[in-house]
């Protein structure tokens, strides 16, 4: 008796929402213009929030929601138009994420954030991310439709389809935007400052000074509340656990064991007994956190190695299959040609080479051969990690994409090559950051590009038009990203008076003279020690800029030395890297590069972070979230944790009522997106106002009077009310 052979059933072919044979308005002028506007706005907001919190959240869903409402007001809008808007606008968020993870490291290595450098590197990286995704689209998006879900892209498609069916979500985003903006106007320390923006409590019990050196505080901003809600209670809790460990365990221990030391303990420059919580955090906790983030990123990368190898195999097989394509495909399968990909890649290599050749990092004289090699490294690593990123986000989403680990691997390989060549000056570290930055930006943009193309696949858009929209979005968003970086770095910078004798001719390890005249500001306001008053000074060449990196005598940063008094008279604290804009990933990249090239870092502290992460991994906890939390200020992680707790209460109420669980398009998530946008936009306005005040030599232009609201308990109550509004609107159903 023979067993009959059953032929496998062929899975039904997927049908998009708009069939291939149907044509609707898609690549219209209003869609591109609105998408460019959102690219500028959300690119700037992502830079602001990412530098503060070390986290980014997807912008495609709030952009889609806002697009549906705005285009509807101007007449009947096509779902394909709304998809082009979110595709164009989302490029700003993804490019900004890659930029803030890497390029601010130039500041930590002692170099300025030149706008032209940021713009060119972001443009090259963004275009690479789009171009390299083109030959992968059919394999990853179409042929593996059932295997790779691309969660953010699928959720965005659900929003667009619901909007086409007359569902309305925009009111919830606008509600969060309105209330969040009103709250931030009164809370922001650079605008009205009606109440303290960061309520703080420093425990110090009894004569034994129990928990001296610890601090409990919260940056009570709407963007942190919204971020915590969106990432959920588990991730927010792990982040806060890292903050608790650093600020309530490690820092009190450092003070307890070090308070009796009469001399500074490296890398500190003053005795521990004279340090406050912020000093302990910046001096000792940040190196531990940097080691923890580096180890967690590499562990995450190692865990995804099987996926990486599978992605590479799929990518190369896709290229081989695509080589023989000739006939023009149907509308929903019409991609930009491989000729565009190849020609574009060659052009970008040439642009990178020309940029490095004619605008090199000051002090890095590598020659044309090395610049060409660096340009080729960008393409090789770029294609490798674009392929990895595109596949990983299809499995686990953009938020879990191990971009940091990929960038660390790129930087380690690049720095190792430089070390063999003997290129160990700080300028070569900046060159390595330039290479790693382009790769990181390409990987970040490729992940979000994949999500956008998945959305387009589900709704029935034309891939070629989406890819053109992405290229346009990259160009426009980079304009805002570079400007926002410079605005935050200058707007948040501080100058503090010092009087430290200094022999400029004596050897000082880790301290170098910065000869670039652009490094010296035209004027600055110096805060006198122990006084809130400041004095505006015009240097007129009277100072020499010193840059300290890994010095046993000076904390990392810039200083102004006066040849007349032979003293360091001013400490120049950059805005990026301060507690208000910690930029943890960029600090990590600078630590990795400097550690390999100079071999002059507090490796004991760094290795403490490494083994801390190993212990956390053994407990079965996501170590990357814990490591980022251990690096950040507890003011950031506590505020994010509050948002996570609101989400926990909402989920519990939903479960009790037997309702549908929260998702990316739930009422609470949309309201939280509005809070994030409000905090970022109004916060940037506050930074711009502060920069304007310093430029015209006037303080407190708005001059909001001090009232009974100027108390820490008012800040706590106001933040609690904002959190309650999030809970209220999360439980209030959307109008259909």
Secondary structure, 3 states (H helix, E strand, C coil): CCCCCCCCCCCCCCCCCCCCCCCCCCCCHHHHHHHHHHHHHHHHHHHHHHHHHCCCCCCHHHHHHHHHHHHHHCCCCCHHHHHHHHHHHHHHHHHHHHHHHHCCHHHHCCCCCCHHHHHHHHHHHHHHHHHHHHCCHHHHHHHCCCCCCCHHHHHHHHHHHHHHCCCCCHHHHHHHHHHHHHHHHHHCCCCCCCCCCEEEECCCECCCCECCCCCEEEECCHHHHHHHHHHHHHHHHHHHHHHHHHHHHHHHHHHHHHCCCCCCCCCCCCCHHHCCHHHHHHHHHHHHHHHHHHHHHHHHHHHCHHHHHHHHHHHHHHHHHHCCCCCCCCHHHCCCCHHHHHHHHHHHHHHHHHHHHHCCCCCCCCHHHHHHHHHHHHHHHHHHHHHHHHHHHHHHCHHHCCHHHHHHHHHHHHHHHHHHHCCCCHHHHHHHHHHHHHHHHHHHHHHHHHHHHHHHHHHCCCHHHHHHHHHHHHHHHHHHHHHHHHHHHHHCCEEEEEEEECCCCCCCCCEEECCCHHHCCCCEEEECCCCCCEEEECCCCCEEEEEECCCCCCCCEEEEEECCCCEEEEEEECCCCCCCCCCHHHHHHHHHHHHHHHCCCCHHHHHHHHHHHHHHHHCCCCHHHHHHHHHCCHHHHHHHHHHHHHHHHHHHHHHHHCCCCCCCCCHHHHHHHHHHHHHHHHHHHHHHHHHHHHHHCCCCCCCCCCCCCCCHHHHHHHHHHHHHHHHHHHHCCCCC
